[in-house]
Amino acid sequence: MISLEGRVAVVTGAGSGLGRAYAHALAARGASVLVNDIGAAREGGGSDSAIAERVAAEIVEAGGQAVADFSTVATPEGGEAIVDHAVTAFGDVDILVNNAGFMSLSSFAKLDVRAIGDLLQVHLGAAFYVTQPAYRRMVERKRGRIVFTVSGIGAFGIYGAGLYGAAKGGIIGLMNCLELEAERHGIRVNAVSPMATTRMAAEGLYDDVPNESVVPELVAPVVVYLASDECATSGKVWSAGAGSVAELFTARTPGYFKHPECDGPLSAEDIAAHVDDVVGREGSTEPATWPDEWQEVVALHRAREAAT
């Protein structure tokens, strides 16, 4: 049985929905939980300390350990304060679940680009602001688990959510790079892409399955696993919801290759003639890092040169 006894977990945006479910699930496995939430509205405005306090009280009433925290995730100072609070309350930070966020929908033509900073700070900025101080403590102890929250919107898109999708896509880029640095310190870094009915979910989005099948509590087990010592995977995005768990990944097709020296320079006409090769997915690979992708190109050069 997976146990988190003796572990300290920080969950941001833990006052409701997915974050609340994560906090309860981690506490039920024995973790001491810092319940962080400023109590903002769905669109990001306002604050209400009672939101985090209520969840912390629920966990304590159920026999667990939890404290409420109201610091913002949207500034470096807020991120430091969140981690410092966990250390003061429980001694350290072993698990960080970056979950805080809010939704703002707009077609791209109508998007006020002068006002995109707030959402980017709470999603993408917080991925840096809260993670860095927690990561530094994990490095000192040579252990830790970091779980980012991303979205299928960032991976696949949806109408009217370009800003939100960009923020979540940026977090995937951060995760891919941080995972490589964290590996030598015994730290696992992954992301969950949840599908659940929460206040951020668009109305009617999940109407084609029963409501009880799309609850946050069916995403929480994935976060528990990714937060546990049993989790050996790192640098992965796992989609979770309604009983489904699946990995989302980026791949490279075999594509089209024309050796610049042996065959002449690549032209736009060459590409037009070989579009099917460029997009054909049979034989696709999944490079673990960008240098690995580059080595695939190098291998094409070597093979063509050897054939001459």
C-alpha positions as CSV (number, residue, x, y, z in Angstrom):
1,M,0.0,0.0,0.0
2,I,1.3,3.4,-0.9
3,S,2.1,5.5,2.2
4,L,3.1,9.1,2.5
5,E,3.8,8.9,6.3
6,G,6.4,11.4,7.3
7,R,6.1,13.4,4.1
8,V,5.2,17.1,3.9
9,A,3.1,18.2,0.9
10,V,2.3,21.7,-0.4
11,V,-0.8,21.9,-2.6
12,T,-1.5,25.3,-4.2
13,G,-5.1,26.2,-5.1
14,A,-6.2,23.6,-2.6
15,G,-9.4,25.4,-1.4
16,S,-11.7,23.7,-3.8
17,G,-12.1,21.3,-6.8
18,L,-9.0,19.4,-7.8
19,G,-6.7,21.0,-5.2
20,R,-9.0,20.1,-2.4
21,A,-9.3,16.5,-3.6
22,Y,-5.5,16.3,-3.9
23,A,-5.0,17.7,-0.3
24,H,-7.5,15.2,1.1
25,A,-6.0,12.3,-0.8
26,L,-2.4,13.1,0.3
27,A,-3.4,13.6,3.9
28,A,-5.3,10.3,3.9
29,R,-2.1,8.6,2.9
30,G,-0.3,10.2,5.9
31,A,1.2,13.3,4.5
32,S,1.1,16.6,6.4
33,V,-0.4,19.1,4.0
34,L,-0.1,22.8,3.6
35,V,-3.4,23.9,2.0
36,N,-2.6,27.0,0.0
37,D,-5.4,29.1,-1.5
38,I,-6.0,32.9,-1.5
39,G,-9.7,32.2,-2.2
40,A,-9.9,34.0,-5.5
41,A,-12.9,33.9,-7.8
42,R,-13.1,31.7,-11.0
43,E,-11.8,34.7,-13.0
44,G,-9.0,35.4,-10.6
45,G,-10.2,38.4,-8.6
46,G,-10.8,38.7,-4.8
47,S,-9.7,36.7,-1.8
48,D,-11.3,34.7,1.0
49,S,-9.1,33.0,3.7
50,A,-12.0,30.9,4.8
51,I,-11.7,28.7,1.7
52,A,-8.3,27.3,2.7
53,E,-9.1,27.2,6.4
54,R,-12.2,25.0,5.7
55,V,-10.2,22.4,3.8
56,A,-7.5,22.3,6.4
57,A,-10.1,21.9,9.1
58,E,-11.7,19.0,7.2
59,I,-8.4,17.2,7.0
60,V,-7.7,17.7,10.7
61,E,-11.2,16.5,11.6
62,A,-10.6,13.4,9.6
63,G,-7.5,12.7,11.7
64,G,-4.9,14.2,9.4
65,Q,-2.4,17.0,9.7
66,A,-2.9,20.3,7.8
67,V,-2.5,24.0,8.0
68,A,-4.0,26.7,5.8
69,D,-2.0,29.2,3.9
70,F,-3.1,32.4,2.1
71,S,0.0,33.6,0.3
72,T,-0.2,34.4,-3.4
73,V,1.5,32.1,-5.9
74,A,1.9,34.9,-8.4
75,T,5.0,36.5,-7.0
76,P,8.5,35.3,-6.0
77,E,7.9,36.5,-2.4
78,G,4.6,34.7,-2.3
79,G,6.3,31.5,-3.4
80,E,9.0,31.8,-0.8
81,A,6.4,32.5,1.9
82,I,4.4,29.3,1.0
83,V,7.5,27.1,1.3
84,D,8.7,28.8,4.5
85,H,5.2,28.3,6.0
86,A,5.4,24.5,5.3
87,V,8.9,24.3,6.8
88,T,7.8,26.2,9.9
89,A,4.7,24.1,10.3
90,F,6.0,20.7,9.5
91,G,9.8,20.8,9.1
92,D,10.4,20.6,5.4
93,V,8.8,20.1,1.9
94,D,8.9,16.6,0.3
95,I,6.0,17.0,-2.2
96,L,4.9,20.0,-4.2
97,V,1.6,20.0,-6.2
98,N,1.4,23.2,-8.3
99,N,-2.4,23.4,-8.9
100,A,-3.4,27.0,-8.4
101,G,-5.0,28.8,-11.4
102,F,-8.0,30.5,-12.9
103,M,-9.7,30.5,-16.2
104,S,-10.1,33.4,-18.7
105,L,-11.8,32.7,-22.0
106,S,-11.7,35.0,-25.1
107,S,-11.4,34.6,-28.8
108,F,-7.9,35.7,-29.9
109,A,-9.3,38.7,-31.8
110,K,-11.0,40.0,-28.7
111,L,-8.3,39.2,-26.2
112,D,-6.9,42.2,-24.3
113,V,-3.2,41.5,-24.7
114,R,-2.5,44.3,-22.2
115,A,-4.2,42.2,-19.5
116,I,-2.6,38.8,-20.0
117,G,-0.1,39.1,-17.2
118,D,-2.4,38.1,-14.3
119,L,-3.2,34.7,-15.7
120,L,0.4,34.0,-16.9
121,Q,1.7,34.9,-13.4
122,V,-0.7,32.6,-11.6
123,H,-0.1,29.6,-13.9
124,L,3.3,29.9,-15.6
125,G,4.9,32.4,-13.1
126,A,3.8,30.3,-10.1
127,A,5.4,27.3,-11.7
128,F,8.7,29.1,-11.1
129,Y,7.9,31.1,-8.0
130,V,6.7,28.2,-5.8
131,T,8.7,25.5,-7.3
132,Q,12.2,27.0,-7.0
133,P,12.2,27.4,-3.2
134,A,10.7,24.0,-2.8
135,Y,13.2,22.5,-5.3
136,R,16.2,24.0,-3.5
137,R,15.2,22.3,-0.3
138,M,14.6,19.0,-2.1
139,V,18.1,19.3,-3.6
140,E,19.6,19.6,-0.1
141,R,17.9,16.3,0.9
142,K,18.4,14.5,-2.4
143,R,14.7,13.6,-2.6
144,G,11.4,15.0,-3.6
145,R,8.4,14.9,-5.9
146,I,7.1,17.8,-7.9
147,V,3.7,17.6,-9.8
148,F,2.8,20.4,-12.2
149,T,-0.8,20.9,-13.4
150,V,-1.1,21.2,-17.2
151,S,-4.0,20.8,-19.5
152,G,-5.2,19.0,-22.6
153,I,-6.0,22.5,-23.8
154,G,-2.3,23.3,-23.9
155,A,-1.6,20.0,-25.7
156,F,-4.5,19.9,-28.1
157,G,-6.3,23.2,-28.0
158,I,-9.8,24.4,-27.6
159,Y,-11.7,27.5,-29.0
160,G,-11.3,30.7,-27.0
161,A,-8.6,29.6,-24.6
162,G,-5.4,30.7,-26.3
163,L,-4.0,32.5,-23.2
164,Y,-4.8,29.6,-20.9
165,G,-3.4,27.1,-23.4
166,A,-0.2,29.1,-23.8
167,A,0.3,29.2,-20.0
168,K,-0.2,25.5,-19.6
169,G,2.0,24.7,-22.6
170,G,4.8,26.8,-21.1
171,I,4.6,24.7,-17.9
172,I,5.2,21.5,-20.0
173,G,8.4,23.1,-21.3
174,L,9.6,24.0,-17.8
175,M,8.8,20.4,-16.7
176,N,10.8,18.9,-19.5
177,C,13.9,20.9,-18.6
178,L,13.6,20.7,-14.8
179,E,13.3,17.0,-14.9
180,L,16.8,16.7,-16.5
181,E,18.3,18.8,-13.7
182,A,16.4,17.1,-10.9
183,E,17.3,13.5,-11.9
184,R,20.7,13.6,-10.4
185,H,19.3,14.8,-7.1
186,G,16.8,12.0,-6.8
187,I,13.8,14.3,-7.5
188,R,11.0,13.2,-9.8
189,V,9.2,15.9,-11.8
190,N,5.9,15.1,-13.6
191,A,2.7,16.7,-14.6
192,V,-1.0,15.8,-14.4
193,S,-3.5,16.9,-17.1
194,P,-6.8,16.6,-15.3
195,M,-10.3,16.2,-16.7
196,A,-12.9,16.8,-14.0
197,T,-16.0,18.9,-13.2
198,T,-14.7,22.0,-11.3
199,R,-15.7,25.6,-11.2
200,M,-13.1,26.2,-14.0
201,A,-14.6,23.6,-16.3
202,A,-16.8,25.1,-19.1
203,E,-20.5,24.4,-18.6
204,G,-21.6,21.3,-20.4
205,L,-18.1,20.2,-21.2
206,Y,-18.5,16.8,-19.6
207,D,-22.2,16.3,-20.1
208,D,-21.7,13.1,-22.1
209,V,-20.8,11.0,-19.0
210,P,-22.5,10.9,-15.6
211,N,-21.3,13.6,-13.2
212,E,-20.1,11.1,-10.7
213,S,-17.7,9.8,-13.2
214,V,-15.9,13.2,-13.8
215,V,-15.2,14.2,-10.2
216,P,-11.8,15.5,-8.9
217,E,-11.5,12.5,-6.6
218,L,-10.9,10.3,-9.7
219,V,-7.9,12.4,-10.6
220,A,-6.4,12.5,-7.1
221,P,-5.0,8.9,-7.1
222,V,-2.8,9.9,-10.0
223,V,-1.4,12.8,-8.0
224,V,-0.9,10.5,-5.0
225,Y,1.1,8.0,-7.1
226,L,3.2,10.8,-8.7
227,A,3.9,12.1,-5.2
228,S,5.0,8.7,-3.8
229,D,8.3,6.9,-3.5
230,E,6.8,4.2,-5.7
231,C,6.8,6.6,-8.7
232,A,10.1,6.1,-10.6
233,T,8.9,8.0,-13.8
234,S,9.9,11.6,-14.4
235,G,9.4,14.2,-17.1
236,K,6.0,12.8,-18.1
237,V,2.5,14.2,-18.6
238,W,-0.3,12.0,-17.5
239,S,-3.8,12.7,-18.5
240,A,-6.3,11.7,-15.8
241,G,-10.1,11.8,-15.5
242,A,-13.3,9.7,-15.4
243,G,-11.3,6.5,-14.6
244,S,-8.8,7.0,-17.4
245,V,-5.0,7.4,-17.0
246,A,-2.9,7.9,-20.1
247,E,0.5,9.5,-21.0
248,L,0.6,12.5,-23.4
249,F,3.8,12.9,-25.3
250,T,5.6,14.7,-28.1
251,A,6.9,12.6,-31.0
252,R,9.0,13.1,-34.1
253,T,8.0,11.6,-37.5
254,P,10.6,10.0,-39.7
255,G,10.0,13.0,-42.0
256,Y,11.9,13.9,-45.2
257,F,15.6,14.3,-45.4
258,K,17.8,15.8,-48.2
259,H,21.6,15.9,-47.5
260,P,22.7,19.5,-48.2
261,E,26.1,18.4,-49.6
262,C,25.3,15.0,-51.2
263,D,22.0,15.9,-52.6
264,G,21.9,19.7,-52.8
265,P,20.1,22.3,-50.7
266,L,16.6,21.8,-49.4
267,S,13.9,23.8,-51.4
268,A,10.3,24.7,-50.8
269,E,9.5,22.6,-53.8
270,D,11.2,19.6,-52.2
271,I,8.9,20.0,-49.2
272,A,5.8,20.4,-51.3
273,A,6.7,17.1,-53.0
274,H,7.2,15.3,-49.7
275,V,4.6,16.6,-47.4
276,D,3.2,13.1,-46.8
277,D,6.7,12.0,-45.6
278,V,6.9,15.0,-43.3
279,V,3.6,14.3,-41.6
280,G,3.5,10.5,-41.8
281,R,3.6,9.0,-38.3
282,E,4.6,5.5,-38.9
283,G,8.0,4.9,-37.4
284,S,7.8,8.0,-35.2
285,T,10.2,8.3,-32.3
286,E,10.0,10.0,-28.9
287,P,13.3,11.8,-28.2
288,A,14.0,12.0,-24.4
289,T,15.7,15.4,-24.8
290,W,16.3,18.0,-27.5
291,P,20.0,16.8,-28.0
292,D,18.5,13.3,-28.6
293,E,16.3,14.8,-31.3
294,W,19.4,16.5,-32.9
295,Q,21.2,13.2,-32.8
296,E,18.5,11.7,-35.0
297,V,19.3,14.4,-37.6
298,V,23.0,13.6,-37.2
299,A,22.3,10.0,-37.8
300,L,20.5,10.8,-41.1
301,H,23.7,12.7,-42.2
302,R,25.9,9.8,-41.3
303,A,23.8,7.2,-43.0
304,R,23.6,9.2,-46.2
305,E,27.4,9.9,-46.2
306,A,28.1,6.2,-45.7
307,A,25.9,5.4,-48.7
308,T,28.0,7.6,-51.1
